Amino acid sequence: MTLSGLAPAKINLFLHVGAVAGDGYHPLASLVAFADVGDGVSVTRAERLSLTVAGPFGGALEGEGDNLILRGLRALGEAAGIGAPPVAVALDKQLPIAAGLGGGSADAGTAIRLAAQLLELDLDEAALEAVAGVVGADGPMCLRARPAWATGRGDDLRDEPRLPPLHAVLLNPGLPSPTGAVYRAYDDAPAGGADHPDAPSDWSPIAVIDWLAAQRNDLEVPALGVTPGIGAALAAMRTAPGCRLTRMSGSGATVFGLFDDAAAAEGAALALQRPGWWVRSCLLGNPASG
């Protein structure tokens, strides 16, 4: 028996970041949504735990002895008291690496959920989220894969069911933006704060986009210092026909643009094609509900 699912791209619609705390973590505030594009994950019963990787970005993961999927599944087995789960995982890597899309955490979260279902493990949602936390602060939110406010380290989550579907284009300029390097650059000149804005009074798509325009991504400036090529992606998205808002997601290098409807997003995605660029039109919201 095989179970399959989408590990959706995570988008930080805004990201407010405070100075590093004594525990080494940065407090933050964010509103997170998930796209209807991402990596494919399949889990099959097997004699032992294994992982195979394919897809256009799979080569970058070759030779990884302990990536986030395996780490998460070992933690799942430990929580369930069964040792390493006897499953074979196949990952179809469609998302760029080090792209600010939470790809590794999403892959792990999806694999954890599918393996728990396949093996009929007696673990509730809180236990699964605790397992997902092993892969990092993004783990629990990527296991949920639904719109949420994130505060603290990013793992203090509050669902936001009022967020409407938002038509978007994702653009990665084919350049990695390593999270650690971006945060170190931020620490050299911290210029933000983990302020949590009041929620929009109007949750219509146009009003939400206008509200988001008043927010920011505090990692954008340091990410531009680490990976200057992000600037070209931001500039191209800003001039795309019909784009209402442009912002970098997470620690980069992917940027997103928000549009009024699917036709506008699809047209912009076509206009933004460049050699070496990864461009996708998508719908942001709660792909797991579909």
DRENMILO-83682 format. One record per residue: x, y, z of N, C-alpha, C in turn. Coordinates in steps of 0.001 Angstrom, whole numbers. Layout:
! residues N
REC        nx        ny        nz       cax       cay       caz        cx        cy        cz
REC         X         Y         Z         X         Y         Z         X         Y         Z
...
***
This chain:
! residues 290
REC        nx        ny        nz       cax       cay       caz        cx        cy        cz
REC       841     -1197         0         0         0         0       879      1251         0
REC       498      2238      -782      1236      3491      -879       300      4662      -623
REC       755      5618       144        38      6879       337       897      8002      -234
REC       245      8944      -928       966     10056     -1552       330     11379     -1177
REC      1124     12435     -1198       600     13752      -882      1508     14861     -1387
REC       965     16065     -1376      1716     17267     -1760      2370     17873      -531
REC      3657     18183      -647      4360     18966       377      4382     20404      -124
REC      3406     21228       270      3224     22530      -386      4270     23560         1
REC      4560     24439      -951      5452     25561      -671      4847     26455       399
REC      5669     26864      1346      5248     27776      2423      5624     29201      2043
REC      4694     30112      2205      4942     31514      1895      4720     32357      3145
REC      5733     33127      3521      5566     34129      4577      5010     35390      3931
REC      3731     35649      4133      3114     36838      3532      3719     38110      4101
REC      4116     38065      5352      5001     39082      5925      5875     38376      6946
REC      6998     38990      7311      7912     38386      8273      8599     39495      9059
REC      8169     39675     10295      8754     40668     11186      9705     39930     12134
REC     10954     40368     12194     12002     39639     12917     12652     40542     13950
REC     12777     40024     15178     13442     40758     16243     14903     40365     16367
REC     15624     41086     17228     17030     40789     17469     17165     39422     18130
REC     18301     38757     17880     18517     37424     18403     18424     37429     19930
REC     17754     36412     20481     17570     36302     21924     18709     35482     22533
REC     18701     35377     23851     19760     34668     24550     19848     33197     24200
REC     18724     32616     23732     18731     31198     23371     19217     30960     21948
REC     19621     32053     21266     20128     31915     19908     19078     31999     18827
REC     17811     32095     19219     16724     32196     18244     16257     33641     18094
REC     15689     33932     16940     15126     35250     16678     13612     35207     16881
REC     13052     36064     17730     11590     36129     17803     11051     36686     16487
REC      9876     36222     16101      9315     36690     14843      7797     36724     14911
REC      7226     37406     13950      5777     37396     13743      5554     37277     12243
REC      4630     36402     11856      4401     36169     10437      2983     35681     10222
REC      2474     35907      9029      1253     35257      8555      1678     34341      7420
REC      1399     33059      7594      1891     32034      6683       742     31454      5876
REC       966     31272      4580        15     30575      3718       769     29502      2944
REC        27     28601      2342       631     27508      1588        89     27509       173
REC       955     27124      -760       614     27147     -2180       110     25792     -2645
REC      -577     25803     -3788     -1016     24536     -4376        35     23970     -5332
REC      1290     24402     -5146      2440     23787     -5818      3438     23369     -4738
REC      4218     22331     -5033      5185     21867     -4050      5836     20582     -4503
REC      6419     19868     -3558      7069     18593     -3819      6062     17459     -3654
REC      6320     16353     -4333      5499     15159     -4168      6174     14178     -3219
REC      5392     13620     -2293      5917     12646     -1333      5031     11404     -1363
REC      5661     10239     -1487      4950      8964     -1429      5614      8074      -380
REC      4780      7333       362      5270      6467      1432      4666      5077      1247
REC      5533      4063      1246      5112      2684      1022      5649      1805      2142
REC      4860       826      2577      5365      -140      3562      6589      -866      2992
REC      7579     -1086      3851      8816     -1728      3409      9452     -2439      4591
REC     10555     -3135      4337     11245     -3833      5420     12027     -2873      6297
REC     12487     -1756      5713     13281      -802      6495     13052       601      5963
REC     13465      1581      6733     13328      2982      6344     14313      3319      5230
REC     13804      3950      4166     14679      4349      3066     14083      5575      2388
REC     14925      6253      1602     14493      7454       880     15135      7472      -494
REC     14320      7692     -1522     14823      7943     -2866     14333      9312     -3307
REC     15167      9994     -4090     14871     11365     -4491     14963     11475     -6006
REC     13958     12105     -6616     13947     12380     -8044     13449     13811     -8232
REC     13184     14173     -9482     12672     15510     -9760     13754     16469    -10193
REC     13360     17635    -10730     14333     18581    -11287     15324     19137    -10283
REC     14974     19136     -8992     15902     19655     -7974     16392     18545     -7045
REC     16154     17297     -7447     16567     16177     -6610     18065     15996     -6533
REC     18782     16381     -7590     20223     16171     -7606     20944     16876     -6479
REC     20405     18021     -6047     21053     18780     -4975     20991     18049     -3640
REC     20111     17045     -3524     19960     16310     -2269     20670     14966     -2285
REC     21264     14598     -3413     21950     13315     -3507     23117     13252     -2518
REC     23220     12128     -1863     24325     11939      -934     24047     12438       469
REC     22867     13033       693     22520     13467      2046     22201     12241      2895
REC     22999     11979      3876     22772     10796      4692     21656     10951      5699
REC     21331     12158      6068     20325     12353      7118     19585     13660      6851
REC     18766     13671      5815     18034     14902      5535     16833     15013      6465
REC     16035     16052      6300     14956     16326      7252     13880     15243      7241
REC     13621     14632      6081     12623     13562      6037     13032     12408      6938
REC     14261     11940      6787     14718     10807      7596     14774     11171      9071
REC     15224     12390      9356     15272     12829     10752     13871     12840     11361
REC     12901     13368     10608     11534     13423     11102     10921     12047     11287
REC     11188     11130     10363     10604      9794     10468     11232      8996     11601
REC     12518      9194     11842     13122      8519     13004     12498      9034     14300
REC     12233     10335     14358     11582     10889     15543     10153     10359     15671
REC      9480     10146     14546      8134      9565     14578      8178      8157     15158
REC      9137      7357     14692      9249      5999     15213      9556      5964     16697
REC     10406      6890     17130     10731      6960     18561      9500      7323     19377
REC      8708      8293     18878      7494      8702     19603      6487      7576     19666
REC      6442      6742     18628      5478      5645     18594      6012      4370     19232
REC      7292      4376     19595      7889      3212     20230      8114      2040     19296
REC      8379      2320     18007      8546      1231     17038      9929      1237     16393
REC     10809      2146     16788     12085      2271     16114     11900      2967     14773
REC     12881      2824     13884     12778      3472     12579     11578      2915     11827
REC     10658      3752     11362      9447      3254     10691      9801      2452      9439
REC      9185      1285      9253      9487       456      8079      8752       968      6839
REC      9243      2053      6281      8616      2656      5108      9686      3079      4107
REC      9324      3021      2831     10170      3548      1754      9529      4843      1281
REC     10299      5915      1326      9800      7242       955     10377      7627      -401
REC      9499      8115     -1281      9939      8642     -2577      9610     10126     -2615
REC     10625     10939     -2864     10466     12395     -2915     10655     12873     -4348
REC      9656     13564     -4868      9745     14209     -6182     10005     15683     -5934
REC     11269     16091     -6033     11691     17436     -5627     11428     18439     -6752
REC     10309     19158     -6630      9907     20146     -7618     10244     21576     -7201
REC     10497     21809     -5912     10799     23149     -5418     12304     23379     -5380
REC     12764     24600     -5694     14187     24908     -5581     14678     24733     -4151
REC     15982     24510     -4016     16612     24328     -2709     17013     25689     -2137
REC     16953     25816      -799     17333     27068      -114     16612     28253      -741
REC     15285     28101      -875     14496     29058     -1640     13547     29891      -798
REC     13544     29710       533     12606     30455      1362     11194     29944      1270
REC     11022     28692       825      9701     28108       635      9410     26985      1634
REC     10287     26776      2589     10062     25743      3595     10050     24345      3026
REC     10715     24130      1886     10602     22855      1192     11005     21654      2016
REC     12170     21711      2665     12618     20575      3456     11692     20277      4618
REC     11210     21318      5292     10284     21121      6406      8943     20590      5920
REC      8489     21083      4754      7226     20599      4185      7347     19141      3784
REC      8489     18768      3188      8707     17368      2822      8633     16478      4065
REC      9318     16899      5117      9338     16113      6347      7950     16038      6972
REC      7244     17169      7036      5912     17172      7625      4960     16264      6889
REC      5008     16297      5559      4129     15439      4772      4488     13975      4955
REC      5792     13667      4975      6222     12281      5181      5799     11765      6554
REC      5911     12604      7567      5501     12206      8925      4017     11880      8954
REC      3199     12759      8381      1751     12537      8403      1364     11287      7617
REC      1949     11114      6434      1618      9951      5613      2067      8652      6281
REC      3264      8654      6864      3753      7439      7524      2893      7081      8729
REC      2474      8089      9480      1617      7827     10638       290      7220     10207
REC      -270      7695      9087     -1515      7129      8566     -1290      5710      8043
REC      -226      5533      7265        37      4232      6660       239      3152      7713
REC       984      3478      8775      1303      2504      9822       260      2480     10930
REC      -769      3321     10798     -1867      3374     11780     -1334      3581     13190
REC      -455      4588     13309       150      4886     14606      -833      5649     15486
REC      -824      5338     16756     -1753      5949     17703     -1145      7238     18264
REC     -1050      8255     17388      -497      9544     17789     -1473     10631     17363
REC     -1816     11524     18305     -2748     12592     17966     -2013     13753     17300
REC     -2782     14796     16943     -2206     15922     16208     -1109     16610     17006
REC     -1299     16777     18302      -280     17433     19127      1012     16626     19134
REC       895     15305     19184      2084     14453     19176      2808     14537     17836
REC      2045     14595     16745      2666     14710     15423      3377     16052     15281
REC      2790     17116     15803      3444     18422     15734      4725     18428     16558
REC      4715     17747     17695      5939     17660     18507      7024     16918     17739
REC      6650     15871     17033      7607     15142     16199      8167     16059     15116
REC      7278     16803     14454      7709     17689     13368      8658     18773     13855
REC      8554     19140     15131      9443     20153     15680     10900     19737     15668
REC     11167     18441     15531     12545     17950     15493     13282     18502     14277
REC     12560     18786     13184     13231     19234     11958     13465     20737     11951
REC     12935     21461     12937     13153     22899     13006     11879     23653     13335
REC     12022     24967     13496     10883     25788     13909      9750     25757     12893
REC     10068     25543     11593      9033     25479     10564      8297     24145     10550
REC      8811     23162     11257      8242     21820     11173      6762     21738     11500
REC      6324     22237     12678      4905     22121     13014      3987     22844     12034
REC      4377     24061     11580      3489     24779     10655      3412     24054      9311
REC      4518     23427      8876      4497     22714      7609      3750     21389      7730
REC      3742     20780      8901      2910     19603      9116      1439     19983      9000
REC      1049     21117      9562      -339     21584      9479      -701     21959      8046
REC       206     22728      7400        11     23182      6019     -1312     23912      5837
REC     -1606     24828      6741     -2792     25665      6601     -2472     27062      7117
REC     -3213     28081      6669     -2878     29461      7045     -2826     29638      8562
REC     -1810     30367      9010     -1642     30544     10453      -807     31775     10739
REC     -1077     32373     11898      -176     33359     12478       920     32588     13204
REC      2157     32987     13012      3291     32346     13680      4038     33396     14493
REC      4288     33101     15750      5036     34004     16621      6060     33182     17402
REC      6757     33843     18337      7817     33174     19076      8945     32804     18136
REC      9375     31552     18174     10405     31060     17248      9819     30735     15877
REC      8511     30870     15757      7814     30467     14558      6970     29228     14771
REC      7052     28651     15972      6294     27439     16262      5135     27682     17228
REC      4886     28945     17587      3681     29307     18332      2635     29688     17288
REC      1700     28798     17021       835     28901     15863      -627     29134     16258
REC     -1283     29985     15470     -2721     30208     15636     -3349     30204     14247
REC     -4225     29244     14011     -4842     29117     12693     -5561     30399     12300
REC     -5548     30687     10986     -6263     31860     10468     -7166     31423      9302
REC     -8348     30891      9624     -9245     30408      8573     -9864     31520      7738
REC     -9746     32776      8181    -10353     33874      7419     -9529     34288      6204
REC     -8282     33848      6124     -7451     34254      4990     -8073     33749      3690
REC     -8363     34646      2748     -8976     34200      1493     -7925     33609       565
REC     -8330     32808      -414     -7381     32362     -1433     -6807     33578     -2167
REC     -5502     33560     -2395     -4816     34673     -3056     -4090     34142     -4289
REC     -4345     34764     -5430     -3678     34375     -6667     -2261     34958     -6678
REC     -1293     34115     -6996       104     34525     -6836       978     33956     -7938
REC      2157     34552     -8057      3247     34017     -8868      4469     33912     -7964
REC      5131     32749     -8004      6376     32537     -7282      7518     32582     -8287
REC      8596     33266     -7929      9747     33414     -8822     11019     33204     -8024
REC     11812     32230     -8437     13131     32020     -7853     14173     32234     -8938
REC     15152     33103     -8726     16122     33425     -9777     17207     32382     -9981
REC     17020     31200     -9422     18017     30148     -9612     19235     30310     -8738
REC     19077     31023     -7636     20184     31295     -6727     19790     30863     -5322
REC     20672     30188     -4593     20363     29820     -3211     20506     31019     -2281
REC     19721     31015     -1220     19826     32050      -193     19864     31341      1158
REC     21044     30936      1623     21151     30128      2843     20621     30870      4067
REC     19714     30210      4779     19051     30858      5910     20053     31359      6950
REC     21035     30521      7290     21997     30915      8316     22761     32167      7939
REC     23188     32250      6696     23944     33422      6246     23077     34673      6266
REC     21803     34530      5927     20903     35690      5925     20684     36194      7352
REC     20478     35289      8288     20279     35716      9676     21550     36344     10252
REC     22717     35823      9856     23964     36443     10333     24097     37854      9778
REC     23704     38038      8534     23738     39382      7958     22740     40300      8658
REC     21597     39759      9021     20609     40550      9771     21178     40952     11134
REC     21859     40022     11792     22410     40309     13117     23468     41403     13070
REC     24139     41546     11935     25150     42598     11801     24529     43990     11832
REC     23253     44071     11435     22554     45365     11438     21057     45133     11596
REC     20643     44668     12783     19207     44389     12974     18377     45650     12795
REC     17375     45558     11957     16583     46747     11641     15103     46402     11546
REC     14657     45543     12448     13257     45164     12443     12760     44972     13863
REC     11748     44182     14017     11187     43875     15317     10070     42886     15137
REC      9835     42058     16159      8828     41010     16068      7445     41542     16407
REC      7109     42740     15881      5806     43330     16157      4716     42548     15426
REC      3608     42356     16107      2488     41590     15568      1379     42571     15212
REC      1132     42795     13920       103     43771     13543     -1297     43268     13863
REC     -2214     44194     14059     -3616     43819     14204     -4095     43174     12917
REC     -4988     42212     13039     -5521     41531     11868     -6325     42500     11012
REC     -6452     42215      9724     -7269     43075      8864     -8710     43143      9360
REC     -9324     44281      9189    -10749     44410      9529    -11633     43881      8412
REC    -11054     43785      7213    -11765     43307      6026    -10924     42191      5410
REC    -11512     41002      5289    -10766     39858      4795    -11042     39568      3323
REC    -11540     40531      2578    -11655     40342      1132    -10250     40342       534
REC    -10038     39664      -598     -8681     39581     -1153     -8026     40940     -1389
REC     -8751     41893     -1960     -8151     43201     -2241     -7751     43895      -949
REC     -8622     43819        67     -8313     44462      1347     -7126     43794      2026
REC     -7033     42477      1929     -5905     41772      2539     -4597     42161      1853
REC     -4617     42269       525     -3406     42680      -186     -2994     44087       233
REC     -3957     44992       361     -3647     46351       819     -3070     46328      2230
REC     -3628     45485      3094     -3121     45355      4469     -1703     44806      4472
REC     -1445     43797      3638      -106     43220      3569       920     44236      3092
REC       495     45175      2243      1428     46182      1726      1995     47051      2845
REC      1282     47135      3971      1762     47932      5105      2711     47138      6002
REC      2889     45837      5712      3798     44999      6491      5145     44898      5755
REC      6008     43987      6164      7360     43939      5591      7957     42550      5781
REC      9084     42321      5158      9932     41166      5418     11281     41713      5870
REC     11567     41578      7152     12789     42156      7707     14060     41451      7232
REC     13925     40288      6599     15104     39586      6093     15434     39960      4654
REC     14605     40795      4028     14822     41102      2617     16129     41851      2390
REC     16393     42880      3176     17622     43660      2986     18863     42810      3241
REC     18953     42066      4362     20139     41226      4527     20258     40135      3467
REC     19138     39602      2999     19192     38583      1947     19742     39168       653
REC     19382     40409       349     19931     41071      -837     21444     41242      -722
REC     21926     41467       501     23367     41560       696     24075     40238       470
REC     23417     39140       858     24003     37812       691     23861     37326      -747
REC     22692     37587     -1336     22379     37112     -2695     21826     38287     -3497
REC     22687     39119     -4065     22217     40318     -4767     21259     40032     -5921
REC     21331     38830     -6492     20459     38499     -7609     18989     38501     -7265
REC     18648     38475     -5978     17239     38570     -5577     16659     39900     -6047
REC     17502     40942     -6116     17031     42259     -6538     16429     42234     -7932
REC     17035     41465     -8848     16495     41379    -10202     15134     40701    -10202
REC     14970     39701     -9354     13678     39018     -9265     12599     39944     -8716
REC     12940     40703     -7676     11980     41657     -7118     11595     42712     -8156
REC     12580     43235     -8865     12318     44277     -9859     11426     43750    -10981
REC     11707     42521    -11436     10901     41942    -12509      9466     41721    -12054
REC      9287     41230    -10832      7933     40983    -10334      7159     42291    -10184
REC      7829     43329     -9712      7134     44610     -9524      6583     45153    -10834
REC      7262     44881    -11935      6825     45407    -13229      5954     44416    -13998
REC      5680     43241    -13424      4830     42263    -14101      3422     42827    -14232
REC      2765     42616    -15372      1424     43176    -15570       430     42655    -14541
REC      -248     43597    -13877     -1293     43224    -12923      -818     42923    -11526
REC       492     43024    -11255       990     42693     -9919       601     43783     -8923
REC       -47     43386     -7834      -513     44342     -6825       440     44449     -5633
REC      1227     43410     -5376      2162     43426     -4242      3305     42473     -4545
REC      4531     42915     -4253      5721     42079     -4427      6475     42018     -3110
REC      6936     40803     -2758      7709     40648     -1515      8535     39379     -1612
REC      9637     39348      -894     10423     38129      -757      9779     37251       300
REC      9848     35939       116      9315     34997      1102     10433     34473      1989
REC     10190     34438      3288     11157     33865      4219     12516     34521      4113
REC     13552     33687      4045     14917     34198      3919     15370     34234      2462
REC     14430     34070      1510     14736     34136        77     15292     32810      -431
REC     15607     32763     -1749     15620     33847     -2706     14312     33973     -3487
REC     13300     33183     -3166     12038     33258     -3894     11283     34517     -3519
REC     10728     35176     -4536      9849     36314     -4310      8466     35926     -4812
REC      7449     36616     -4302      6097     36352     -4766      5420     37654     -5160
REC      4485     37527     -6074      3631     38638     -6457      2182     38216     -6289
REC      1320     39150     -5863      -102     38866     -5688      -900     39572     -6773
REC     -1936     38877     -7268     -2702     39334     -8421     -4202     39211     -8137
REC     -4993     39869     -8976     -6443     39889     -8761     -7108     38558     -9065
REC     -6610     37820    -10052     -7275     36584    -10447     -6270     35632    -11095
REC     -6751     34425    -11405     -5875     33402    -11962     -5340     33801    -13326
REC     -6171     34429    -14152     -5724     34813    -15491     -4574     35805    -15423
REC     -4659     36777    -14512     -3588     37760    -14364     -2305     37093    -13879
REC     -2433     36164    -12930     -1246     35476    -12417      -609     34614    -13501
REC     -1424     33893    -14252      -878     33029    -15301      -200     33856    -16395
REC      -809     35000    -16757      -191     35863    -17761      1131     36425    -17293
REC      1196     36827    -16018      2448     37350    -15474      3522     36270    -15431
REC      3133     35040    -15072      4101     33949    -15018      4735     33715    -16382
REC      3936     33804    -17431      4477     33662    -18786      5433     34802    -19124
REC      5062     36021    -18719      5892     37187    -19036      7204     37189    -18261
REC      7245     36479    -17141      8431     36501    -16277      9439     35408    -16596
REC      9164     34574    -17559     10089     33480    -17870     11450     34023    -18320
REC     12514     33530    -17690     13891     33863    -18059     14718     32582    -17977
REC     15778     32455    -18739     16653     31281    -18603     17187     31173    -17167
REC     17038     30003    -16585     17542     29769    -15237     16597     30166    -14128
REC     15485     30824    -14450     14512     31212    -13434     13430     30149    -13305
REC     12991     29932    -12087     11868     29040    -11780     10657     29911    -11488
REC      9611     29775    -12273      8429     30639    -12153      7178     29766    -12161
REC      6279     29981    -11198      5032     29235    -11132      3883     30154    -10704
REC      2761     30083    -11401      1540     30698    -10897       875     29705     -9952
REC       184     30201     -8943      -387     29305     -7945     -1495     30010     -7187
REC     -2123     29252     -6307     -3127     29788     -5405     -2612     29600     -3985
REC     -2571     30690     -3217     -2126     30621     -1827     -3334     30497      -911
REC     -3194     29654        98     -4288     29490      1047     -4114     28207      1808
REC     -5008     27262      1568     -5021     26021      2334     -5168     24839      1387
REC     -4081     24458       667     -4199     23387      -316     -4590     22054       300
REC     -4279     21852      1587     -4615     20575      2231     -6127     20346      2279
REC     -6899     21444      2303     -8348     21300      2398     -8955     20794      1104
REC     -8197     20914       -14     -8704     20458     -1295     -8467     18985     -1515
***
